[in-house]
Amino acid sequence: MTVAAWWAYEVRRCGHQAVTLPVLAALLGYTGVAAGSQDGGLLGRTLLTCALPAATALVCAAVVAREPMPELHLSMPTPYPRTVARRLAWVAALAAVTALAMVALLTATGEPLEPGPTLLELAGLGVLLGGAAVWATVRSGATAPAAGLVAAGVLGKLLIVDRVVPGAAGQAVPALLAGGWLTVSGLRALRPGGTSGIRLGRDGGAYAGTGET
């Protein structure tokens, strides 16, 4: 299998929402800032900083829960957590490109925006919400808890964190560390014998002892 065919397969496994949700969220953020630039833009600022990270996190949850036969992956040479991580990396790359395009377009149209801090804030919240979504989906075996956790994270940022920790760097660094830890913790739980709530044959099934053939 060529690299192009391999990535095309991974894109299909992620589903169309991996493309549509981040793009729609970026359009929403751009529209909110552009429409609110005349009156202070509080709503626009909220949409800019939260819409894309929240949409990306929901995509991450959907990617983790999308695989219909995870037990089959445990019979393959590639460990299942690595397969999921590869798909999540594709989602993260698409979200990064979308964020860059959105911020570049806003800057080019003359919006009062600081590109560096804005991208840093988007990255921090995106990794934090994405990690929380992955962890919650893996542990529960469903996307509903992840959606609730993402909503709680957005509200926590708007109502508490923005008031207590002003500045993109002060928010982004802890968020990146916490999000990375949650992602790694969730992926580790997907290993045979882990604590995942997703069906993985960890009760003595045919693939319960190994991630290889």
Secondary structure, DSSP 8 states (H G I E B T S, - for coil): --HHHHHHHHHHHH-THHHHHHHHHHHHHHHHHHHHTTTT-HHHHHHHHHHHHHHHHHHHHHHHHH-S-HHHHTTSSS-HHHHHHHHHHHHHHHHHHHHHHHHHHHHHTT-S--HHHHHHHHHHHHHHHHHHHHHHHHHHSSSHHHHHHHHHHHHHIIIIIHHHS-SHHHHHHHHHHHHHHHHHHHHHHTSTTS--SS---TTT-TTTT-S--
